[in-house]
Amino acid sequence: MAAEHVDVLIVGAGLSGVGVASHLRRRLPGKTFTILEARGALGGTWDLFRYPGVRSDSDMFTLGYAHKPWTRPKSISDGAAIRDYIAETAREEGITERIRFHHRVVSAEWSTPDARWTVTAERSDTGEVAVFTCSFLLACTGYYRYEHGYTPEFPGIERFGGTVVHPQLWPEDLDYTGKKVVVIGSGATAVTLVPSMAGTAEHVTMLQRSPSYVLTLGARDPIADALRKWLPARVAYPVIRWKNVLTATLFYQLSRRRPELVKDLLRKDAVRRLPAGYEVDKHFKPKYDPWDQRVCFVPDGDLFRALRKGTASIATDRIATFTETGIELESGATLDADVVVTATGLDVLMLGGMALSVDGEKVDPADHVAYKGMMLGGVPNAALAIGYTNASWTLKVDLTAQYVCRLLAHMDAEGLRVVTPKEPDASVERVPFLDLQAGYVKRAESRLPAQAARAPWRLRQNYPADVRTLRYGPVDDEVEFSR
């Protein structure tokens, strides 16, 4: 089968893939590229997730692209608006026609003699196999499995007579009007679902084993509104973006350095928003420090509002067993339910599940060290776009795209064809790739690459610092080039 060749092959047409392609179009207009997308539509996460209330978990002025101002009213935006924003960007940048839908990449094989990747994709629409070759491979697949989320084994769940649904695979025809709903979980998805369903269901209970930190943000940003009123969008947008970057960075650094202070501030905010006498410490006081796991943001305090109205409640307990009509808890209490939503997390999957090999040798990401949070030591001409865990995803993806464009431009100028990060000596301490204690991260540690304890093998959770390194720092540190 004749293989189609491009300079850069991008895997994934979500927020990351379209963003990376935009940078290529703008910075390296002479490069050819194609995007392979496993699904039948662009948007990635924002096209896949259709559960009630799905929205951004950070502000859109930083989750949006640096080159494409976010002009919609809400800073915390719904999934449909984000999906439209991605599609609009793809149209404006001439990217849409470069996307091959229904192409699920199954393998990528590097050949040193040819200095290129051979990528094999299966077409879900026709069942055919498509083969591509490329000089540089860019995986914009995120790090979770699209086919299904994570659901633990619940005792007795087979006896339950109601409906069980995972948010990642939300049925279009699910009607929960006037029904009793239990949402299992306490993360960003759960705190989104509960207030969104509470206005329609008879009652919604958020069942959590342990609490998460919850912080109220305004769905609209009044400072941004004022700046956009008086300044052109191209001027206002970077100002708003940096204002939000610095605010988020300050909050994160304060959380890590003065955790007790931040705990106290979050508790006081919760007390102010909850009914008098509410068991705040039982339901809103985690055992870990802020940003050991992601802080959950709720727009305009909608979760607290539902709790005040009584249309929603929280149960902090463990499941003993499902029954025919609901859930029995270890405390002996019972929760009646017609619908149970298992908002229990993601199932991590690196590189979209594609099998990598270099000169016939299988590449397991878990055996490698990540270079600058975007490449794997010993793996040539390949990068992966992984966003921040403590800030907007796109901030890091933008920097990754800018760095890759600088790297490719440097190679072209010097007549170089191959770049390979030189993995650090085994004596250098290894640390986890993702600096989070969240369940989905802990479950997947053995499948993730490591980091080393020093630059450039350490991913910083600090956007201003990464701007210096990735936008302006050298592209030839601890890598090996070849012609």
N, C-alpha and C positions, 0 to 999 in steps of 0.2 A: 504494500500500500504506500503510495507516495505521501510523504509527510510535508505539511505546510510549514514553512520557516518564518519566524519573526525574530526581531532583536530581543524583545522582552515579552514573556508570556506571564500574564497575571491570572491567578486562580482565585475566583470569587468576585462577584459583582455587587457586593454590599457597600456599606458606607466606606469601608477601607479601600476596596478595589476601585471604585469610581474615583475616590480621592487620589489614589496613587496614579491612576491613569491621567487625571487632570494635570498632575505635576509633570508627567512625561510629555504631555502635549505642549505644555507651556515652556518647559525648560530644555527639552531635547526634541524639538519638532521633527528632526530627521529620523528619529527612531521609529521603527515599526513595532506595533504591539497588538495583541489580541487578549481578550478576557474570556476565560472559560467559566461558565456558571452552571452548577449542577441542577438548579431549579429552573422553572419556566419564566421567572420574572426577576428583575433586579431589586435591590433593597436589602438582601440578606436578612439579618435579624428583624429589621423593621417591616419586611414583607411576610416573614414567617409568623411572627407573634401577632395574634389577633384576639387575645383575651381582653375582657372589658377593662377599659381605662389605660391600656398599654401606653406608656409615655417614656420620655427620656428620664434617666436617673441623674442627669447633670444638666447644666444650663446649655441652651442651644448656641449661645455666642461662642462657646468653646467646643461644644460637640460638633458644631458646624465647621465647614472648611475655612481655612484662613483666606482663600481667594474668592470666596462666595459668601457675601454678607447674608446673615439670617435676618430677614425683613418682616417675618410674621410677628403678631403681637406678643405671644406668650414665650417667655424664656424657658419654662418647663413645658415641653410641647408633646402633643399626642402622636402616636405612632404613624397615623395616616399622613399627617403634615410632614413628618420626617421622611417618609417614603416618597412623597411628592417632591421634596427638596432634593433628594438623591437623584430622582428621575429627571428633574429639571436641570440639574448640574450636568448629567450625562448628555442630555440633548444639547445644551448650550456649548459644551466642550467637544461635541462631535464624537462622543464615546459610545453612544447607544449602538451604532452600526458596527462597532468593534467587538460586541459581546456575542458569544456563541452560547445560547441557552441550551439547557438539557444536556450539557457536557459535564459529566462527573469524572474528574481526574482519578485514575486508579493507580498510576505509577509514573515515576519520573526517573530516568536513568542517565547519569552523566558519563560522557566518554571524554577522557583526557586527550587522546589523539585527535578527536574531532573538535574539541573545545566547545561542546554544546550538549544541551539536554534533549533527550527524546521523551516526549510526554504522551502517554496513552490515556484516552478518555472514552468512556462508554456513553452512548447516547440513550437517554431514557425515553425519548420520543420514538426512535426508530429501532433501537436495539443494536445499531451499528457501532463499530469501533472507529474512532478518529485518532490520527497520529499527528503530532506537531513536534517541531524542533525549535529550539530557541537558544540564544546566547546567554540569556539571564532569566532566571526563574524567580517570580515574586509571589509568595503564598499570602493571600489576603483572606484567609479562611477563618480567622478568629481561633478560639481554642475550645469550642464545645461541639458536641454531636448534634446535627440538625434533625436526624431521624427520630430521636426521642430524648426526653430529659431523664433526670435521675429520680427514681421512686424506690424507697426502701421497702423491704418486705414487712407488710403489716399483718399481724396475726388476725385470722378470721375474716379477712377482706372479701373472701369468696362468698361469705354468708350475707354480705350487705345487699339489700334489695334496691338501693337507690342507684344513682349515677356517679361514677368516679371519673374525673377528667384531670389531665395534666395541662397546665397553662400553655405549654409549648405546642400542644396538639389540640387546640380549642375547637370543638365542633361548631360549625356555623348555625346549626339548628338547635343548640342547647337553650331551652327556655327555663329559667329559674324564677320566673315571676311568682310571687307569693309563696315561695318555697323556703325551707330551712337549709342554709348552706354552712358548711364547715370548710374553712380554708386552712390546710395544714402547712405551716411555715411561718417565718418571721422576717424574711428578707425583703428585698425591694419589690419582688413580684407580689408577695402577700400583702404588703402595706399599700400596694396599688389596687389590688383586686377588692379588698374588703370595703373601702368607701365607695368604689365604683359599683359594686353589686348591692350595697346596702339600701340604695334608694328603690330597688325593684324587688328584691327578695323579701320574704317575711322577716327574716333575721339572718345576719351573717356573724359567725363566730370564727375568730382567728385563733387556731390552736397551735401553740408554740411550746417546744421543749424548754427553750430559754429565750429571753428577750434580745432584741437588737436595739442599738442606739437609733433614735428617731429625731430628726431635726426638721423644723418647718421652714420652707422657703416660699417666697412669693411666686406665684405662677407667672406674674409679670415683674419686670425689673424696672422700678421707677426711675433710677438713674439712666438706664439705657433708653427708656421712653423719652426722657428729657433731652438726652444727647441726640437721639434720632430726629427729634422735632426741630432742632436748631442747626444740625450739621448734616452735610451730605453723607449718604450711607457709607461711602468708601473712606470717609474720614472718621465717622463715629464708630464704625465696626471694630477697627483695631484698638481703639481706646477702650471700648466696652470689653473687648476680649481680654486685654491685659489687666483691666480692673478685676475681672472675674478670676483670671489666672492667679493673680497675686492674693486675692481674698481666699481662694481655695488653698493655695500653698501655705498661707499664714495659718489657716484653721488646721491643716494637717500637721504642720510643724508644732503648733501649740498643743495639739492632741498628743503628739509623741513626747514632747518635753515636759508638759504640765498636764498629765492625764487627769489628775484629781480635780483641777480647776475646770477642765472641759466637762467632766462628768457632772460636776455641780451645776454648771451652766445649762446643760441639757436637761437635767432633772428639774431645775427651776422652770424651764420653759414648758416641760410636760405638765408640771403641777398647775401652772397658770392656765393651761388649755383643757385640763380634765375636770370632771365634776368634783365637787368638794368631797373629801373622804375617800377618793379613789385609791386603790392599792398600787401606787406608782412604783414602789420598789419591787413589787412582785412581778409586774408586767412590763416595766420599762428600765430595769436596772440589770444590764448584763454582768457577767462575772469577769469579762475581759476588758481591756482598755480600748478607748475609741481608736478606730482604724486598725486594730488587730483584725477586724473584719470591717467591711464597708459600712459606713454610716448610711442609714436609709433617709432619703429626703422625701418629704410629703408637701405637695404644693398647697399653699394657703391653709395648711393644717387640716386637710380633708379627713384624715384618719381620726384625729381628735374630735372633729365635728360629729362624725358618725357615732363615736363612743358617747358623746354628750347627749345626742338625740335618742340613744338607746336602740338605734337600728343595727348596731354592731356591738360586739363585746369581744373580750380577749380571755382565753383560758390558757394558763401556763401550767402544763401538766404533761404527763407521758401517756401514750396509748397502751392500754392493757390488751384490748381486742376490739375489733369491729363486731357489731351485732347486726341483726336483720334490719334494724331501724336507725342505726347510728354508730356511735363510738363510746365504748366504756373506757374510762381513764383509770390510771393506777391509784388515784386518790379515792376511787369509788364513785365519783360523779359520772354522769352520762350526758352525752350530747346527741340530741335527736337531729337527724339529717336526711334530707331528700337528695342533696347533691354534696359530694365531697370533692374538693379541689386540692390536688397534691402539689402545692407550690414548694416542692422539696429540693429544688436545685437543678443544676446542669450536670451533664455527663461530659467530662473533658475529652477532647479528641484533637490531637495535634495535626496540623497540616491537612485538615479535612479528611484524614484517613488515607491519603495517598502513600504508596510505598516508595521510598527513596532508595537509590543505590548509586554508588560512585565506583566506576570501573568494575562493575560486577559485584561489589561488596555492599551488602545491605546496610543502610543507615538507620539506626534507632536513635531518635532525638534524645532519649534518656541517657545515652552514652556520650553525649557531647556537651560542650560548654558554649553558652550563648555569647556571641561577640556583639557588644553594644546593644544588647537586647533585640537584635534583628537578624543575625547570621549565626550559623553553627560552625564551630571550630572544625577544620578539616574538610568542610563541604564547599566546593567552588561555586562561584557565580550564582548564588541563591540567597534570598532574604525572605524573612517573614514579618508581616506587619502586625505587631502586638501592641495594643494600647496600654494606657495607664490603668492601675487598679485604684488609685486614690484621686484621680482627676478624670477629666473627659478623655475618652478613648482616642478621639481624633487628634488631640494635641500631639501624642506620641507618633501616630501614624503619619501625620504631616511631616514631622521631623525625619521619620524613616524614609519617606518618599524623597525629601530634599537631599538627604545623605546619599541615597542610592543614585540620584541624578548627578550629584557631584562626583561620586565614585565612577560612574560610567563616562562622564565627561573627561575625567582625569585619564582613564584608560584609553579613550579615543585619542586624546592629545599625545599620549606617550606610545601609542601603537601597541597597547597591551590587550591581551584577549582573556586572560584568566586571573581571577583574584580569589585567594583562599586564606581565611583567617587561620593563623598559626596558634593552635590550642596551647594554653599556658601549661607550664610544668606541673606535674602531679603534686608537687609540694605546696602549691598555692591552694589555700583553703577553698572548698566549694560551699556555696550557699544556695538555698532554694531559688528557683526561677521567679516565682510569684511570692511577694512578701505579704501574704495574707494567711490568716488562720481559718478561713472559711472552709466548710465541709467539702465543697467540690474541689478545692485546691488540695486539701490534705489527702483526699481519696486518690488524687491523680499524681502525687509527687513522684512516684516511681516511674511515671510515663513522661515526665517533663524533662527538658534539658536542665542542666545546672547553671549557676553563675559562679564566677570566681570572685574572691574577696577584694579584687583590685580592678581599677580601670585598665583597659577598655572592656573588661569582661564582666562588669557589674552594671546592671540596669538601675539607674537612679529613679526614684519616684519624685522627681523635681524638675518641672518643665523649664524654669529659667536656667538652671544649670545645664540641662540637656540642649538648650538652644546654643549655648557656647560650644558644647562638644560636637553636636551633630550638624549644626548649620554653619559653624565657622571653624571647627577643629580640623586637624589633619585627616586625610582619608587613607594614609599609607602606614598608620601605626599598627604594628603587630599583624600585618597581613603579608602574604607572599604573592607577588605578581609574576606573570609569565606571558610570553608572546605566543 
